[in-house]
């Protein structure tokens, strides 16, 4: 029986996609994973409000016996009316969308404030004063509800402008990142207040001031606008004369370039590249970890912070050191930024990866071809390399001189002995044990029960021997002999093909177990001499293996067998 595919009835309808509002609020609030991003968003809002004074403070207050983190952000900007307040608390409702002069355009930034116990906004615009309060916004969102904002409006006699935001219980009161030093560093590197724009003759914001008080600060510190850069210092001859071996560490050169992208000529870029030695970086950045210096909490290394940064709104967004890392860590010489207003950022401003790949490829070409390649091929870079080579040469000479002085001092303090008209020097390391063994076997070829045939220093020091002095080599079984200055229980070689071990001393006791790299175990057997002319014998024994590995403890062996005793060299010693 045939089946019919003809429809009995057709109905056309539409589906209107919906947004889970509470989930979107939660996602955006959590998207800002670094709690310091609250500071970045607050500063951006103040700049968009045309403020030229900003106050930011962190403190811990007590409420009902509980320690609560309180953050206060205040500015003298234009303030907000009821429409501005609505936009402030809305998600994605930015009044600045399409405004090229503004930083905030997505309507996401201030949602980071929702991760708190309460938010209070006091804003003045003309004679209107609005106070908005939100209680337990984060808990409310997790109860699947949109937080309610309670607003009061007052009419004042005198016009005034500005906004104050008070946030309590932010980030579950976790506050380790809000020390004064960490906040100051973050503001300098990751906010509009640390902008790089002053290098491009954009001085409108130059007089803006920020007053900061971190948790461990007792008073506000006034900060000046703009990212902190060092003074240039690139006269290589003067640097070398003044600093000799440390001269490259004090080198500093600035390069500024503006232009347009090759395949997108309508897209402009502005770049400032500083080439800096480590001493220069340390002179203005107290957060850098280095030897002999106790850096503040939150410190970092040059490798973790420096290199090439892509910026939007003159704010560093993302490092792209992989664009120039072809030789190794040369990016650490760079304190460099490239700003492009056509970069498209992720919602939390943490990445430029929303930018079309074609644009990123063009920017990468600018960074590598127009900046990096020209820098490393320039006379300045060649002078820096020359400076480093000269410093390395000077450093090598200085090291050799210090090594020579150390060796002279060591000679005067060394212990010596005499044997058959020759001076023997007590060894202090494995190479010394090897040298002493070669010297002894040259003087007396039968001093050890083996004959040395070959030696190698590629990985440690060992020799190949045959077990007597009479059998031809081609008929002899060959073995290794290993050298140690001080023999310990963990033997970093194999017992396979091992004839003997020669060491200066050991603290291994009779019956102790020694393990090789193959985890083969042998027991130390120590046999005291029983008659005149014998010496204390040390063997590594394995009952299932007939070959016992003899250990020659030279300190004891030479004294008992040859009556050789070492004593300190005196100041009038003439023997070599």
ZIGIBEL-V683793 format. One record per helix or strand of 2 or more residues. SS is the DSSP state (hx for helix, st for strand). FROM is the first residue (numbers start at 1). LEN is the number of residues. If there is no record, write none. Layout:
# ZIGIBEL-V683793
ss->SS from->FROM len->LEN
ss->SS from->FROM len->LEN
This chain:
# ZIGIBEL-V683793
ss->hx from->21 len->11
ss->hx from->37 len->12
ss->st from->53 len->11
ss->st from->66 len->10
ss->hx from->82 len->8
ss->hx from->109 len->6
ss->st from->118 len->18
ss->hx from->137 len->6
ss->st from->150 len->19
ss->hx from->170 len->4
ss->hx from->180 len->11
ss->hx from->192 len->3
ss->hx from->197 len->4
ss->st from->209 len->5
ss->st from->221 len->4
ss->hx from->236 len->15
ss->st from->252 len->9
ss->st from->268 len->9
ss->hx from->278 len->7
ss->hx from->302 len->4
ss->st from->307 len->6
ss->st from->315 len->5
ss->hx from->321 len->3
ss->hx from->330 len->4
ss->st from->334 len->6
ss->hx from->357 len->20
ss->hx from->379 len->35
ss->st from->415 len->5
ss->st from->422 len->4
ss->hx from->430 len->14
ss->st from->451 len->6
ss->st from->462 len->5
ss->hx from->473 len->3
ss->st from->478 len->10
ss->st from->498 len->9
ss->st from->513 len->3
ss->st from->521 len->7
ss->st from->537 len->6
ss->st from->545 len->9
ss->hx from->554 len->9
ss->st from->567 len->2
